[in-house]
């Protein structure tokens, strides 16, 4: 598993969390600075182990727009 940092055509940066089989597991918001994207990776790495799961699958479907 690894994080990949990408730069969009508009200059914004975002990261993807990629699984061992190459599948994208998570995508971040967009950031104006690469350093901000990098610091959020560190935050996710340190906090994810303690993260709770909130089930939001009931109700209206929601389609997220990816970067």
Secondary structure, 3 states (H helix, E strand, C coil): CEEEEEECCCCCEEEEEECCCCCEEEECCCECCHHHHHHHHHHHHHHHHHCCCCCCCCCCCCCCCCC
